[in-house]
């Protein structure tokens, strides 16, 4: 029996109904705009402004002014996150091992059909070009909130969101803050392995780099370093959102959708492709499933969840059920349209490759090395180191059967543990 039933069932319910039917990119863009500071709700816009204000204050710290140089050093402070509690637990997150398992999971992305790659760049370019000023502002705020949990507040609804922001900066949910951020398995190793350039680095690209007039407010064009695949920010967004959703199931769907919306912001800024976001989602879901099926981690998780829920009851002055209740137009993350948006982000309308789904087989007590993979023929480099194409600098183009790209990547699951395999069912393929 799996402990992680809630994430599996709820995420499947969000994703599956409309996978066979695409929505227009313009429709997805319109829905995404509905959860920006230019929404139809004054209460929601006020909540957006509040978490941005608290984020900027946290980033500034004790300095006289917020500067760009300070951004890279800022983390949750000792009031917000109870890192001493987490360190005292002695829990080993096995970061290196989990990073390697993520690379194995994504290995089939080394080789993809040309049509997918062309649409991959075309889609991020269209989203980047079409984004209005408020969508760009949201993306900038999302980008610089990566070391904090502020961005999750708007998916909680105005009342619970404000309670969360108050409790967070008071240190009343420090265990949850520490555990969630520590559960983010860095994508740095995967970025080095796949070594894909970002959209704005591709020769001849027309990506618009967005000047920062929101966070640091220095007009500096937002960029990002390191490789593109998979997206580190999206990995953070999904990891944080999934774990918070498990702690606050009253807002489960809205929080999971917030993870998807956070990833979408990376395309708005032109620093990631759809496949980068989708790959990061797969890795994050695998990692969350892995940790929640670890009894020792689960003990820490339950302790952190209890503290968080007690803090929210205190700040709300009522039950979480009542505080989390939807408030109609003031709660746009609960709009049914957001489910449509979530399903759009499963594929970003990239070309589908029809075929039979590969069954996932349990391999109980099977020990594998970090490099052991069932997808070796797919992952072989056809034109360059690690499968990079010598002309485009992107993923190699090879012929392939009409099997789903993402589900083909699940051919690499032979060495994933119980629970980790289940995370793949949260990630329907192209």
C-alpha positions as CSV (number, residue, x, y, z in Angstrom):
1,X,0.0,0.0,0.0
2,X,1.3,3.4,-0.9
3,X,1.2,6.3,1.6
4,X,1.0,8.8,-1.3
5,X,-2.5,8.3,-2.4
6,X,-3.7,11.9,-2.2
7,X,-1.1,13.3,-4.6
8,X,-1.7,10.5,-7.1
9,X,-5.5,10.6,-7.2
10,X,-5.9,14.3,-7.1
11,X,-3.2,15.1,-9.7
12,X,-4.7,12.4,-12.0
13,X,-8.1,14.0,-11.6
14,X,-6.7,17.3,-12.6
15,X,-4.8,16.1,-15.6
16,X,-6.5,13.3,-17.3
17,X,-10.0,14.4,-18.6
18,X,-8.8,16.8,-21.3
19,X,-5.5,15.4,-22.4
20,X,-6.9,14.3,-25.7
21,X,-8.1,17.8,-26.6
22,X,-5.8,20.8,-26.9
23,X,-6.9,24.3,-26.1
24,X,-5.6,27.3,-28.1
25,X,-2.5,28.9,-26.9
26,X,-4.3,32.2,-26.8
27,X,-6.9,30.7,-24.4
28,X,-4.2,29.4,-22.1
29,X,-2.6,32.8,-22.1
30,X,-5.9,34.5,-21.2
31,X,-6.4,32.1,-18.3
32,X,-2.9,32.6,-17.0
33,X,-3.5,36.4,-17.0
34,X,-6.5,35.9,-14.7
35,X,-4.2,35.1,-11.8
36,X,-1.9,38.2,-12.2
37,X,-2.1,41.5,-10.3
38,X,-4.5,42.6,-13.1
39,X,-7.2,40.0,-12.2
40,X,-10.9,40.9,-11.9
41,X,-10.7,40.8,-8.1
42,X,-9.5,43.6,-5.9
43,X,-9.1,41.2,-3.0
44,X,-6.9,38.9,-5.1
45,X,-4.8,41.8,-6.4
46,X,-4.3,43.1,-2.9
47,X,-3.0,39.6,-1.9
48,X,-0.6,39.7,-4.8
49,X,0.6,43.1,-3.8
50,X,1.0,41.9,-0.2
51,X,3.2,38.9,-0.9
52,X,5.3,40.9,-3.3
53,X,5.8,43.6,-0.6
54,X,6.8,40.9,2.0
55,X,9.1,39.3,-0.6
56,X,10.9,42.5,-1.3
57,X,11.3,43.2,2.4
58,X,12.8,39.7,3.0
59,X,15.2,40.1,0.0
60,X,16.3,43.5,1.3
61,X,17.0,42.2,4.8
62,X,18.8,44.7,7.0
63,X,20.4,46.6,4.1
64,X,19.5,50.2,3.2
65,X,18.1,49.2,-0.2
66,X,17.4,46.1,-2.3
67,X,20.1,45.5,-4.8
68,X,20.6,42.9,-7.5
69,X,23.9,41.7,-5.9
70,X,22.0,40.7,-2.8
71,X,19.5,38.4,-4.5
72,X,21.8,35.4,-4.9
73,X,22.7,35.4,-1.2
74,X,19.2,35.7,0.3
75,X,17.4,32.7,1.8
76,X,14.6,32.2,4.4
77,X,15.8,33.7,7.6
78,X,16.0,32.0,11.0
79,X,12.6,33.3,12.0
80,X,10.8,32.0,8.9
81,X,12.5,28.6,8.7
82,X,13.4,26.3,11.7
83,X,16.5,24.9,10.2
84,X,17.9,24.0,13.6
85,X,14.9,21.6,14.1
86,X,15.6,20.0,10.7
87,X,19.3,19.7,11.3
88,X,18.8,18.2,14.7
89,X,16.7,15.4,13.1
90,X,19.7,14.2,11.3
91,X,17.6,13.4,8.2
92,X,19.7,12.6,5.1
93,X,18.0,13.8,1.9
94,X,20.4,11.7,-0.2
95,X,20.6,14.6,-2.6
96,X,23.3,13.2,-4.9
97,X,21.5,9.9,-5.3
98,X,18.2,11.6,-6.0
99,X,19.8,13.9,-8.6
100,X,21.1,10.9,-10.4
101,X,17.7,9.2,-10.3
102,X,16.3,12.4,-11.9
103,X,18.7,12.2,-14.7
104,X,17.8,8.5,-15.3
105,X,14.1,9.4,-15.3
106,X,14.7,12.1,-18.0
107,X,17.2,10.2,-20.1
108,X,14.9,9.6,-23.1
109,X,14.6,13.4,-23.6
110,X,18.1,13.2,-25.1
111,X,16.5,12.3,-28.5
112,X,13.2,13.8,-29.7
113,X,11.5,14.2,-33.1
114,X,12.2,17.4,-35.1
115,X,8.5,18.5,-35.0
116,X,8.6,18.5,-31.1
117,X,11.8,20.6,-31.0
118,X,10.6,23.2,-33.5
119,X,7.3,23.6,-31.6
120,X,9.2,23.7,-28.4
121,X,11.0,26.9,-29.4
122,X,8.0,28.3,-31.2
123,X,5.8,27.9,-28.1
124,X,8.1,29.7,-25.7
125,X,8.6,32.4,-28.3
126,X,4.9,32.9,-28.7
127,X,4.2,33.0,-24.9
128,X,7.1,35.4,-24.4
129,X,5.9,37.7,-27.1
130,X,2.2,37.7,-26.2
131,X,2.6,38.3,-22.5
132,X,1.2,41.6,-21.3
133,X,2.8,43.8,-18.7
134,X,1.0,42.2,-15.8
135,X,1.8,38.7,-16.9
136,X,5.4,39.8,-17.1
137,X,5.2,41.4,-13.6
138,X,3.9,38.1,-12.2
139,X,6.7,36.2,-13.8
140,X,9.4,38.5,-12.4
141,X,7.9,38.2,-8.9
142,X,7.7,34.4,-9.3
143,X,11.3,34.3,-10.4
144,X,12.7,36.1,-7.4
145,X,10.6,34.3,-4.9
146,X,12.3,31.0,-5.6
147,X,14.0,30.9,-2.2
148,X,10.8,31.6,-0.3
149,X,7.2,30.4,0.0
150,X,5.4,33.7,-0.5
151,X,4.2,32.7,-4.0
152,X,2.0,29.9,-2.7
153,X,-0.2,32.3,-0.8
154,X,-2.3,33.4,-3.8
155,X,-3.4,29.9,-4.4
156,X,-4.8,29.7,-0.9
157,X,-7.5,32.3,-1.4
158,X,-7.5,35.8,0.1
159,X,-8.4,34.8,3.6
160,X,-6.2,31.8,4.1
161,X,-3.5,33.4,2.0
162,X,-3.2,36.4,4.3
163,X,-3.2,34.1,7.3
164,X,-0.3,32.1,5.7
165,X,1.7,35.3,5.0
166,X,1.3,36.5,8.6
167,X,2.3,33.1,10.1
168,X,5.2,32.7,7.7
169,X,7.0,35.9,8.6
170,X,6.2,35.4,12.3
171,X,8.0,32.0,12.2
172,X,4.8,30.2,13.3
173,X,5.3,27.5,10.5
174,X,9.0,27.3,10.6
175,X,9.2,23.5,10.5
176,X,7.2,23.4,7.3
177,X,9.2,26.2,5.8
178,X,12.5,24.4,6.5
179,X,11.3,21.0,5.4
180,X,9.7,22.1,2.2
181,X,12.7,24.1,1.0
182,X,15.1,21.3,2.0
183,X,13.1,18.8,-0.1
184,X,13.9,20.6,-3.3
185,X,16.4,18.4,-5.1
186,X,18.6,20.7,-7.2
187,X,18.4,20.2,-10.9
188,X,22.0,21.4,-11.3
189,X,23.4,18.0,-12.0
190,X,20.8,17.3,-14.7
191,X,21.4,20.7,-16.3
192,X,25.1,19.9,-16.6
193,X,24.4,16.4,-18.0
194,X,21.9,17.5,-20.6
195,X,23.7,20.8,-21.3
196,X,21.0,22.5,-23.3
197,X,21.1,26.3,-24.1
198,X,18.3,28.5,-23.1
199,X,15.8,29.9,-25.6
200,X,17.4,33.4,-25.5
201,X,20.8,31.8,-26.3
202,X,19.7,30.1,-29.5
203,X,21.1,31.8,-32.6
204,X,18.5,33.9,-34.4
205,X,16.1,33.8,-31.5
206,X,13.6,36.7,-31.0
207,X,13.1,36.3,-27.2
208,X,12.3,39.5,-25.4
209,X,14.2,39.8,-22.1
210,X,11.9,41.5,-19.5
211,X,13.3,44.5,-17.6
212,X,12.9,44.2,-13.8
213,X,10.5,47.0,-12.7
214,X,8.9,44.9,-10.1
215,X,11.4,43.4,-7.6
216,X,14.8,45.1,-7.7
217,X,13.3,47.8,-9.9
218,X,16.5,48.6,-11.7
219,X,15.4,48.0,-15.2
220,X,17.9,45.2,-15.6
221,X,16.7,42.5,-18.2
222,X,15.9,39.3,-16.5
223,X,18.1,36.4,-17.6
224,X,19.2,33.1,-16.1
225,X,22.5,31.1,-16.1
226,X,23.2,27.4,-16.5
227,X,21.5,25.0,-18.7
228,X,17.9,25.0,-19.7
229,X,16.8,21.4,-19.1
230,X,15.2,20.7,-16.7
231,X,13.9,24.0,-15.2
232,X,15.2,24.6,-11.6
233,X,12.6,27.2,-10.8
234,X,9.8,24.9,-12.0
235,X,11.2,22.1,-9.9
236,X,11.0,24.4,-6.9
237,X,7.5,25.5,-7.8
238,X,6.1,22.0,-8.1
239,X,8.0,20.6,-5.1
240,X,6.8,23.4,-2.8
241,X,3.2,23.3,-4.2
242,X,2.8,19.6,-3.9
243,X,4.1,19.4,-0.4
244,X,2.0,22.4,0.7
245,X,-1.0,20.8,-1.0
246,X,-0.4,17.7,1.1
247,X,-0.3,19.8,4.3
248,X,-3.4,21.8,3.3
249,X,-5.6,19.4,1.3
250,X,-8.5,21.9,1.6
251,X,-6.6,23.8,-1.1
252,X,-5.0,20.9,-2.9
253,X,-6.1,21.5,-6.5
254,X,-5.4,25.3,-6.3
255,X,-1.9,24.7,-4.9
256,X,-1.0,22.1,-7.5
257,X,-2.2,24.4,-10.3
258,X,0.0,27.1,-8.7
259,X,3.0,24.9,-9.3
260,X,2.0,24.7,-13.0
261,X,1.5,28.5,-13.2
262,X,4.9,29.1,-11.6
263,X,6.5,27.0,-14.4
264,X,4.5,28.9,-17.0
265,X,6.2,32.1,-15.7
266,X,9.5,30.7,-16.9
267,X,8.3,30.7,-20.5
268,X,6.9,34.2,-20.1
269,X,10.4,35.4,-19.3
270,X,11.8,33.4,-22.2
271,X,14.4,31.5,-20.1
272,X,12.9,28.0,-20.5
273,X,11.2,25.8,-23.1
274,X,8.0,23.9,-22.5
275,X,10.0,20.7,-22.3
276,X,12.2,22.2,-19.6
277,X,9.1,22.8,-17.5
278,X,7.6,19.4,-18.2
279,X,10.8,17.6,-17.3
280,X,11.1,19.5,-14.1
281,X,7.5,18.6,-13.2
282,X,8.4,14.9,-13.6
283,X,11.5,15.2,-11.5
284,X,9.6,17.1,-8.7
285,X,6.8,14.6,-8.7
286,X,9.2,11.7,-8.5
287,X,11.1,13.4,-5.6
288,X,7.9,14.2,-3.6
289,X,6.7,10.6,-4.0
290,X,10.0,9.3,-2.9
291,X,10.2,11.4,0.2
292,X,6.6,10.8,1.2
293,X,7.1,7.1,1.0
294,X,10.0,7.3,3.4
295,X,8.7,6.6,7.0
296,X,11.4,8.8,8.6
297,X,10.6,11.7,6.3
298,X,6.9,11.2,6.9
299,X,7.5,11.6,10.6
300,X,9.1,15.0,10.1
301,X,6.4,15.9,7.5
302,X,3.6,15.1,9.9
303,X,5.2,17.2,12.7
304,X,5.7,20.1,10.3
305,X,2.2,19.8,9.0
306,X,0.7,19.8,12.5
307,X,2.6,23.0,13.4
308,X,1.5,24.7,10.1
309,X,-2.1,23.9,10.5
310,X,-2.1,25.0,14.1
311,X,-0.6,28.3,13.0
312,X,-3.2,28.8,10.3
313,X,-6.1,28.2,12.7
314,X,-4.6,30.8,15.0
315,X,-4.2,33.4,12.3
316,X,-7.6,32.7,10.7
317,X,-9.4,32.7,14.0
318,X,-11.5,29.8,12.7
319,X,-11.2,26.4,11.2
320,X,-9.0,25.9,8.1
321,X,-12.0,24.5,6.2
322,X,-13.9,27.8,6.7
323,X,-10.8,29.9,6.1
324,X,-9.9,28.0,2.9
325,X,-13.5,28.2,1.5
326,X,-13.7,29.6,-2.0
327,X,-14.9,33.2,-2.3
328,X,-16.0,33.2,-5.9
329,X,-14.3,35.8,-8.1
330,X,-11.9,36.7,-5.3
331,X,-10.5,33.1,-5.6
332,X,-9.4,32.8,-9.2
333,X,-7.3,29.7,-8.6
334,X,-10.5,27.9,-7.9
335,X,-12.1,28.9,-11.2
336,X,-12.7,25.8,-13.4
337,X,-10.8,27.5,-16.1
338,X,-7.6,26.9,-14.1
339,X,-8.1,23.2,-14.4
340,X,-8.1,23.7,-18.2
341,X,-4.9,25.7,-17.9
342,X,-3.3,22.9,-15.7
343,X,-4.0,20.3,-18.4
344,X,-2.6,22.6,-21.0
345,X,0.7,22.7,-19.2
346,X,0.9,18.9,-19.3
347,X,1.8,19.1,-23.0
348,X,1.9,22.8,-24.0
349,X,0.2,21.5,-27.2
350,X,3.5,20.0,-28.5
351,X,3.0,17.3,-31.2
352,X,1.6,14.1,-29.8
353,X,3.2,10.8,-30.6
354,X,0.5,8.2,-30.4
355,X,1.2,4.7,-29.3
356,X,0.6,2.1,-26.6
357,X,1.4,3.1,-23.1
358,X,4.3,1.2,-21.5
359,X,3.2,-0.6,-18.3
360,X,5.2,0.4,-15.2
361,X,6.5,-2.7,-13.5
362,X,7.3,-3.0,-9.8
363,X,10.9,-4.0,-9.0
364,X,10.7,-4.6,-5.3
365,X,14.0,-4.9,-3.6
366,X,15.8,-4.4,-6.9
367,X,19.0,-2.4,-6.4
368,X,20.3,-0.4,-9.3
369,X,23.2,1.9,-9.9
370,X,22.6,5.6,-10.6
371,X,23.5,5.1,-14.2
372,X,21.4,2.0,-14.8
373,X,18.7,2.7,-17.3
374,X,16.1,0.8,-19.3
375,X,16.1,3.5,-22.0
376,X,19.7,3.2,-23.2
377,X,18.9,2.9,-27.0
378,X,16.7,6.0,-26.7
379,X,19.2,8.0,-24.7
380,X,22.2,7.3,-27.0
381,X,23.8,10.4,-28.4
382,X,23.0,10.5,-32.1
383,X,24.8,13.7,-32.9
384,X,27.1,15.0,-30.2
385,X,27.9,14.7,-26.5
386,X,24.9,13.8,-24.4
387,X,22.7,13.8,-27.5
388,X,23.1,17.5,-28.4
389,X,22.7,18.4,-32.0
390,X,25.7,20.1,-33.4
391,X,23.7,22.7,-35.3
392,X,20.9,23.7,-32.9
393,X,22.6,23.0,-29.6
394,X,19.3,21.4,-28.6
395,X,18.2,17.8,-28.2
396,X,19.1,15.4,-30.9
397,X,16.6,14.6,-33.6
398,X,16.1,11.0,-34.4
399,X,13.4,8.8,-36.0
400,X,11.0,7.2,-33.5
401,X,8.0,5.1,-33.2
402,X,4.7,6.9,-32.4
403,X,5.1,6.3,-28.7
404,X,4.5,9.1,-26.3
405,X,7.7,11.1,-25.6
406,X,7.2,11.5,-21.9
407,X,5.9,8.0,-21.5
408,X,8.9,6.8,-23.5
409,X,11.0,8.6,-20.9
410,X,9.2,6.4,-18.4
411,X,11.1,3.5,-20.0
412,X,13.8,4.6,-17.6
413,X,11.8,3.6,-14.5
414,X,13.3,0.2,-14.2
415,X,15.5,1.4,-11.4
416,X,13.1,3.7,-9.6
417,X,11.7,2.6,-6.3
418,X,8.1,2.0,-5.3
419,X,6.3,5.3,-5.0
420,X,8.7,7.0,-7.3
421,X,7.3,5.1,-10.2
422,X,3.8,6.3,-9.2
423,X,5.0,9.9,-9.7
424,X,5.2,9.2,-13.4
425,X,1.5,8.7,-13.6
426,X,1.1,12.3,-12.6
427,X,2.9,13.4,-15.8
428,X,0.9,12.4,-18.9
429,X,3.1,12.5,-22.0
430,X,3.3,14.5,-25.1
